[in-house]
Amino acid sequence: METNPTISSYLSSIGVPPLSARTAPFDPGYDLGTLRGHLEQSAHLMAGLKVSMACWMLADEQVSRAKVRLASAHGVPATTGGGPFEVAVVQGQLPAYLDLVADMGFTRIEASQGFTDFELDAATTVREAASRGLTVQYELGGKHDGPFTELTLRALLARGQTWLDAGAVELVIEARENASGVGLFDMAGRPNWSFADRIAHGFGLDAVTFEAPTKQSQFGFLGHFGREVRLSNVRLEELLRVEIYRYGLHSDAFANSLLRPAVLEPVQAG
């Protein structure tokens, strides 16, 4: 008895492997309906959802709370961005911020020191977050410091290890919203692959997420590291484009041996 064809069975037949979600898109202030549509369509492809910047603080509170509940209902953990965290620390309101984030239903915070200068103890921060049921990811790189240099990279590698040792679950590599003149990227948007390799080898691809806000950066990281690389700062409307590249179903990815689906032996007629 023949069964109706499904997309998953067809993808399997052409050698596309099952993959765990490894992209964390971000919501820079979409309306609730837009977010709902993307979750219904692509939640299975989301490793998390960053409700980015401080937009959720100025939007209608009930809508912001509904967004977090909606993500949770689809099995997608919601994370706050690093900007509100930094402001809270500088203003002396980190405990109140953590209380609010936990009450909103977020499951993770991003800690960072990207545009402010303050002393921050990793172990204390992770412990305070954990006491409220929150995990911590730490963002490496300044928003206004330009591309990484050898000196800054060494310091960031050491800082990243400190946060992982303190219990942070992930490190995020800063690229802002343009991947140009910041972090791993030069002014033309070209990544420093030598530095990227050192970060990946130093911490492992399971512990590092690379911000990749542009098509060039998204395809670049996937083409360089393969389908296991973790990406973030991907806009919701670009998630499917990123994932067809990851799965080797994009015309450019199909030529890359790291991404192209495995060649299957043809079925012999009996």
Secondary structure, DSSP 8 states (H G I E B T S, - for coil): ------HHHHHHHTT-------EEEEESS--HHHHHHHHHHHGGGBS-EEE-TTHHHHS-HHHHHHHHHHHHHTT--EEE-HHHHHHHHHTT-HHHHHHHHHHHT--EEEE--SS------HHHHHHHHHTTT-EEEEEES-SSS-B--HHHHHHHHHHHHHHHHHT--EEEE--TTT-SSBBTB-TTS-B-HHHHHHHHHHH-TTTEEEE--SHHHHHHHHHHH-TT-EEEEEEGGGHHHHHHHHTT-STTGGG-TTTS----------
